[in-house]
Amino acid sequence: MTSPERTEHLVLPGVLTAEEAAETVAGILAVQREDGAIPWFRGHHLDPWDHTEAAMALDAAGEHEAAARAYEWLIRHQNEDGSWYAAYADGEADRPTDRPTDRGRETNFCAYIAVGVWHHFLATGDEIFLDRMWPAVFAAIEFVLALQQPGGQIGWKREADGSPVNDALLTGSSSIHQALRCALAIAEEREEPQPDWELAAGALAHAICRHPERFLDKNHYSMDWYYPVLGGAMTGADAKSRIEGGWDDFVVPGLGVRCVLPNPWVTGGESCELALALWVMGESDRALEILQSVQHLRVEGGMYWTGYVFEGSRAVWPEELTTWTAGSLLLAVAALGGDEATTAVFGGERLPRGLAPDCC
């Protein structure tokens, strides 16, 4: 088990003690397979985005070897076109399998490797790792940008037969914006400039900030509310106005953040991501309150329920202890605690912004 001494930097009042942080890290490690894969939970499935988020949480906790194994899994399973499938079966605990269960290839899932790889490099300074991962990052970003539309937004996936879905999701495109900036940072570190990526990142930021009509209308999802801020496209007064405008709709005091309106269901992942977005805006006090509010989802052993229905039956739902929920909490705590790699990746002050008119 991860020792509390390794997680002393993850202490946050009312959220985690060093011992509790160590339990949460150990909970993620217990789900990770020997080959590096991190499924949602054992016997369920893995998707590349949540797999990467959990790996980032391990790096934030100092478990760099385990995180590196997670990225090795991505290298081994990357498709020839630079993508990954949307879901892979975990199988039985003693008979793991990597059979794809969803052969769609979602752009935000594929781009997120750049965020994880840059985070791992910042946490470790491992230039050999960066060199090894560069071809996978490059191929993934090229796959994603092949689906960028004339208005800057990113089509959200290719179907199993390869046909493109050009409709764009605001949440997915906002996540891709962060990934593009991390990919540009990697390219800069390697002294391999990518001007086309700079143009793509700038055009994407402009679409996110100024052209909501270019995205499918998913305003009833909390992720569409805060992700333009979390992904770094929307900043300053625009970011503050956006968060304030949706606060009363999505935040349930003392319980967390709704996943989708009007459902009486708060979820740990969305709550922790909102806390990260608040931290990005400089509102650490409100971020801390959100993180404190979701501790009712914590169970003995350190993992977290995915969500809670707060009306009617008032029950945990679904009854799943997911690695990505635990991972999102650890990353939010790491940001508030000043972990250098995590603050650099999510704060974005040292990330390239891309080339476009100043939109926000």
C-alpha positions as CSV (number, residue, x, y, z in Angstrom):
1,M,0.0,0.0,0.0
2,T,1.1,3.5,-0.7
3,S,2.6,5.0,2.5
4,P,1.1,8.1,4.1
5,E,4.6,9.7,3.8
6,R,4.3,9.7,0.0
7,T,0.9,11.4,0.1
8,E,1.6,14.2,2.7
9,H,1.3,16.7,-0.1
10,L,-2.3,15.5,-0.8
11,V,-3.6,16.6,2.6
12,L,-6.6,19.0,2.4
13,P,-8.8,19.9,5.4
14,G,-12.1,18.2,5.4
15,V,-11.2,16.2,2.2
16,L,-8.1,14.0,2.8
17,T,-5.6,13.2,5.4
18,A,-2.3,11.7,4.3
19,E,-3.6,8.2,5.4
20,E,-6.9,8.7,3.5
21,A,-5.0,9.8,0.4
22,A,-2.8,6.8,0.6
23,E,-5.9,4.5,0.8
24,T,-7.3,6.1,-2.3
25,V,-4.1,5.7,-4.2
26,A,-3.9,2.1,-3.1
27,G,-7.5,1.6,-4.3
28,I,-6.6,2.7,-7.8
29,L,-3.4,0.6,-7.8
30,A,-5.5,-2.4,-6.7
31,V,-7.6,-2.1,-9.9
32,Q,-4.7,-1.5,-12.2
33,R,-3.7,-4.7,-14.0
34,E,-0.1,-5.9,-14.3
35,D,-0.1,-4.9,-18.0
36,G,-0.8,-1.3,-16.9
37,A,-4.5,-1.1,-17.9
38,I,-6.7,0.8,-15.5
39,P,-10.4,-0.1,-16.0
40,W,-13.2,1.7,-14.3
41,F,-13.3,-1.2,-11.9
42,R,-12.3,-4.8,-12.2
43,G,-14.6,-6.8,-14.5
44,H,-15.9,-3.7,-16.2
45,H,-14.3,-1.8,-19.1
46,L,-11.5,0.6,-19.8
47,D,-11.7,3.8,-21.9
48,P,-8.6,5.7,-22.9
49,W,-9.6,9.1,-21.3
50,D,-10.5,7.7,-17.8
51,H,-7.5,5.4,-18.0
52,T,-5.2,8.4,-18.5
53,E,-6.9,10.4,-15.8
54,A,-6.3,7.6,-13.3
55,A,-2.6,7.4,-14.4
56,M,-2.3,11.2,-13.8
57,A,-3.6,10.7,-10.3
58,L,-1.0,8.0,-9.7
59,D,1.7,10.4,-10.8
60,A,0.3,13.1,-8.6
61,A,0.7,10.7,-5.7
62,G,4.3,9.8,-6.7
63,E,3.5,6.4,-8.1
64,H,5.5,7.1,-11.3
65,E,6.3,3.5,-12.2
66,A,2.6,2.5,-12.1
67,A,1.7,5.6,-14.2
68,A,4.4,4.7,-16.8
69,R,2.9,1.2,-17.2
70,A,-0.4,2.8,-17.9
71,Y,1.1,4.8,-20.8
72,E,2.9,1.7,-22.1
73,W,-0.5,0.1,-22.3
74,L,-1.7,3.0,-24.5
75,I,1.3,2.5,-26.8
76,R,0.6,-1.2,-27.3
77,H,-3.1,-0.6,-28.1
78,Q,-2.9,2.4,-30.4
79,N,-4.5,1.8,-33.7
80,E,-2.6,2.4,-36.9
81,D,-4.5,5.6,-37.6
82,G,-3.3,7.0,-34.2
83,S,-6.6,6.4,-32.4
84,W,-7.8,4.1,-29.6
85,Y,-11.2,2.4,-29.4
86,A,-13.8,3.9,-27.1
87,A,-14.0,0.9,-24.8
88,Y,-12.1,-2.3,-24.0
89,A,-13.4,-5.2,-21.9
90,D,-11.6,-6.0,-18.7
91,G,-13.0,-9.5,-18.4
92,E,-12.8,-11.6,-15.3
93,A,-10.4,-10.5,-12.7
94,D,-8.2,-13.5,-13.3
95,R,-8.6,-13.5,-17.0
96,P,-8.2,-10.0,-18.3
97,T,-8.8,-9.3,-22.0
98,D,-8.4,-6.2,-24.2
99,R,-11.3,-7.0,-26.6
100,P,-12.8,-3.8,-27.8
101,T,-16.4,-3.4,-26.8
102,D,-17.0,-0.1,-28.7
103,R,-15.0,0.3,-31.9
104,G,-16.0,3.9,-32.3
105,R,-12.9,6.2,-31.9
106,E,-13.7,9.4,-30.0
107,T,-11.5,12.4,-30.6
108,N,-11.4,13.6,-27.0
109,F,-10.5,10.2,-25.7
110,C,-7.6,10.0,-28.2
111,A,-6.3,13.5,-27.6
112,Y,-6.0,13.1,-23.8
113,I,-2.8,11.1,-24.0
114,A,-1.0,14.4,-24.6
115,V,-2.2,15.8,-21.2
116,G,-1.1,12.6,-19.4
117,V,2.3,12.4,-21.1
118,W,3.1,16.1,-20.4
119,H,2.0,15.7,-16.8
120,H,4.2,12.6,-16.4
121,F,7.2,14.4,-17.9
122,L,6.7,17.4,-15.6
123,A,6.4,15.0,-12.6
124,T,9.4,13.0,-13.4
125,G,11.7,14.9,-15.8
126,D,12.0,11.6,-17.7
127,E,13.2,12.7,-21.2
128,I,13.5,9.1,-22.3
129,F,9.8,8.6,-21.6
130,L,8.9,11.7,-23.5
131,D,10.9,10.5,-26.5
132,R,9.2,7.1,-26.4
133,M,5.7,8.6,-26.2
134,W,6.2,11.3,-28.8
135,P,5.2,9.1,-31.8
136,A,2.0,8.0,-30.0
137,V,1.1,11.6,-29.1
138,F,1.9,12.9,-32.6
139,A,-0.3,10.2,-34.3
140,A,-3.1,10.7,-31.8
141,I,-3.2,14.5,-32.4
142,E,-3.1,14.0,-36.2
143,F,-6.1,11.6,-36.0
144,V,-8.0,14.2,-33.9
145,L,-7.2,17.2,-36.1
146,A,-8.3,15.3,-39.2
147,L,-11.8,15.8,-37.8
148,Q,-11.5,19.5,-37.1
149,Q,-14.3,21.4,-38.9
150,P,-13.9,24.7,-40.8
151,G,-15.3,26.6,-37.8
152,G,-12.6,25.3,-35.5
153,Q,-14.7,22.8,-33.6
154,I,-13.7,19.1,-33.5
155,G,-16.0,16.3,-34.8
156,W,-16.6,14.0,-31.9
157,K,-15.7,10.6,-33.4
158,R,-15.3,8.1,-36.2
159,E,-17.7,5.3,-36.3
160,A,-16.5,1.7,-36.3
161,D,-16.5,1.6,-40.1
162,G,-14.3,4.7,-40.2
163,S,-17.0,7.2,-41.2
164,P,-16.6,10.6,-39.5
165,V,-19.2,12.1,-37.2
166,N,-18.6,15.8,-37.8
167,D,-21.0,17.1,-35.1
168,A,-19.0,18.6,-32.2
169,L,-19.4,18.3,-28.5
170,L,-18.5,21.4,-26.4
171,T,-17.1,19.2,-23.5
172,G,-15.1,17.0,-25.8
173,S,-13.7,20.0,-27.8
174,S,-12.8,21.8,-24.6
175,S,-10.9,18.8,-23.4
176,I,-9.1,18.6,-26.8
177,H,-8.2,22.2,-26.4
178,Q,-6.2,21.4,-23.2
179,A,-4.7,18.4,-25.0
180,L,-3.6,20.4,-27.9
181,R,-1.8,22.9,-25.7
182,C,0.0,20.0,-23.9
183,A,0.9,18.5,-27.2
184,L,2.4,21.8,-28.3
185,A,4.4,21.9,-25.0
186,I,5.7,18.5,-25.8
187,A,6.7,19.5,-29.3
188,E,8.3,22.7,-28.0
189,E,10.3,20.6,-25.4
190,R,11.5,18.4,-28.2
191,E,12.2,21.4,-30.5
192,E,9.9,20.1,-33.1
193,P,7.5,23.0,-33.8
194,Q,4.0,22.1,-35.1
195,P,2.6,25.3,-36.6
196,D,-0.5,23.5,-37.9
197,W,-1.3,22.5,-34.3
198,E,-0.9,26.1,-33.2
199,L,-3.5,27.2,-35.7
200,A,-5.8,24.4,-34.8
201,A,-5.6,25.2,-31.1
202,G,-6.3,28.9,-31.7
203,A,-9.3,28.2,-34.0
204,L,-10.7,25.7,-31.5
205,A,-10.4,28.2,-28.6
206,H,-12.2,30.8,-30.7
207,A,-15.0,28.4,-31.5
208,I,-15.5,27.5,-27.9
209,C,-15.5,31.1,-26.6
210,R,-17.5,32.8,-29.4
211,H,-19.5,30.3,-31.3
212,P,-21.7,28.1,-29.2
213,E,-23.9,27.4,-32.2
214,R,-21.1,25.3,-33.7
215,F,-21.6,22.6,-31.0
216,L,-24.5,20.3,-30.3
217,D,-26.8,21.7,-27.6
218,K,-26.0,19.8,-24.4
219,N,-26.5,22.7,-22.0
220,H,-28.3,20.5,-19.5
221,Y,-25.1,18.6,-18.8
222,S,-22.9,20.1,-16.2
223,M,-19.7,19.3,-18.1
224,D,-20.8,21.6,-20.9
225,W,-21.1,24.3,-18.3
226,Y,-17.6,24.1,-16.7
227,Y,-15.4,22.4,-19.3
228,P,-14.7,25.5,-21.4
229,V,-13.1,26.9,-18.3
230,L,-11.4,23.7,-17.2
231,G,-10.0,23.1,-20.7
232,G,-8.4,26.6,-20.6
233,A,-10.2,28.1,-23.6
234,M,-12.4,30.5,-21.6
235,T,-10.7,32.7,-19.0
236,G,-11.1,35.9,-17.1
237,A,-14.4,37.7,-17.0
238,D,-16.0,35.3,-19.5
239,A,-15.1,32.3,-17.3
240,K,-16.4,33.9,-14.2
241,S,-19.7,34.9,-15.9
242,R,-20.2,31.4,-17.2
243,I,-19.6,29.7,-13.8
244,E,-21.8,32.1,-12.0
245,G,-24.6,31.7,-14.6
246,G,-24.9,28.0,-14.0
247,W,-24.1,27.7,-10.3
248,D,-27.6,27.6,-8.9
249,D,-28.7,25.1,-11.6
250,F,-25.9,22.6,-11.1
251,V,-24.5,22.9,-7.6
252,V,-26.4,21.2,-4.7
253,P,-25.1,22.6,-1.5
254,G,-23.5,20.0,0.8
255,L,-23.8,17.2,-1.8
256,G,-21.9,18.2,-4.9
257,V,-22.7,18.8,-8.6
258,R,-25.5,17.5,-10.7
259,C,-24.5,15.5,-13.7
260,V,-27.5,16.4,-15.8
261,L,-30.5,18.6,-15.4
262,P,-33.1,18.2,-14.1
263,N,-32.1,14.8,-12.6
264,P,-31.6,14.8,-8.8
265,W,-28.2,13.1,-9.1
266,V,-24.9,14.4,-8.0
267,T,-21.7,12.8,-9.2
268,G,-18.2,12.7,-7.8
269,G,-16.3,13.1,-11.1
270,E,-18.2,16.2,-12.2
271,S,-17.9,17.7,-8.7
272,C,-14.1,17.3,-8.6
273,E,-13.7,18.6,-12.1
274,L,-15.8,21.7,-11.2
275,A,-13.4,22.1,-8.2
276,L,-10.5,22.1,-10.6
277,A,-12.2,24.7,-12.8
278,L,-12.8,26.9,-9.8
279,W,-9.1,26.5,-8.8
280,V,-8.1,27.5,-12.4
281,M,-10.2,30.7,-11.9
282,G,-8.4,31.4,-8.6
283,E,-11.4,30.5,-6.4
284,S,-9.7,28.0,-4.2
285,D,-12.1,28.5,-1.3
286,R,-15.1,27.5,-3.4
287,A,-13.2,24.6,-4.9
288,L,-12.4,23.4,-1.4
289,E,-16.1,23.6,-0.4
290,I,-17.1,21.5,-3.4
291,L,-14.5,18.8,-2.6
292,Q,-15.6,18.7,1.0
293,S,-19.2,18.3,-0.1
294,V,-18.6,15.0,-2.0
295,Q,-17.0,13.2,0.9
296,H,-20.3,11.4,1.5
297,L,-19.3,9.3,-1.5
298,R,-16.2,7.9,0.1
299,V,-16.3,4.4,1.3
300,E,-14.0,2.4,3.7
301,G,-10.9,1.6,1.8
302,G,-10.6,5.0,0.1
303,M,-12.6,4.7,-3.1
304,Y,-15.6,6.8,-4.1
305,W,-19.1,6.0,-5.4
306,T,-19.8,7.4,-8.8
307,G,-22.9,9.3,-7.7
308,Y,-25.9,9.7,-5.4
309,V,-29.6,10.2,-6.0
310,F,-30.7,12.9,-3.5
311,E,-34.5,12.7,-3.9
312,G,-37.0,9.9,-3.5
313,S,-35.1,6.7,-2.8
314,R,-32.0,8.7,-1.7
315,A,-29.5,6.0,-2.7
316,V,-26.0,5.6,-4.1
317,W,-26.3,5.0,-7.9
318,P,-24.8,3.3,-9.7
319,E,-23.2,1.0,-7.2
320,E,-19.8,1.4,-8.7
321,L,-16.5,2.5,-7.2
322,T,-14.7,4.0,-10.2
323,T,-11.0,4.7,-10.6
324,W,-11.8,7.9,-12.5
325,T,-13.9,9.3,-9.7
326,A,-11.0,8.6,-7.2
327,G,-8.5,10.0,-9.8
328,S,-10.4,13.2,-10.4
329,L,-10.5,13.8,-6.6
330,L,-6.8,13.3,-6.2
331,L,-6.0,15.6,-9.1
332,A,-8.2,18.3,-7.7
333,V,-6.5,18.0,-4.3
334,A,-3.1,18.0,-5.9
335,A,-3.9,21.3,-7.8
336,L,-5.2,23.0,-4.6
337,G,-2.1,21.7,-2.8
338,G,0.3,23.2,-5.3
339,D,1.6,20.0,-6.9
340,E,3.9,21.4,-9.6
341,A,3.0,19.1,-12.5
342,T,-0.7,19.2,-11.9
343,T,-0.9,23.0,-11.5
344,A,1.1,23.4,-14.7
345,V,-1.2,21.1,-16.7
346,F,-4.4,22.5,-15.5
347,G,-3.4,26.1,-14.7
348,G,-2.0,26.5,-18.2
349,E,0.1,29.5,-17.6
350,R,3.2,27.8,-19.2
351,L,1.2,26.1,-21.9
352,P,1.3,27.4,-25.5
353,R,-2.0,29.0,-26.4
354,G,-2.0,28.6,-30.2
355,L,-2.6,31.2,-32.9
356,A,-5.9,33.0,-33.2
357,P,-7.6,36.3,-32.4
358,D,-7.8,36.9,-28.6
359,C,-11.3,35.6,-28.0
360,C,-11.7,35.6,-24.3
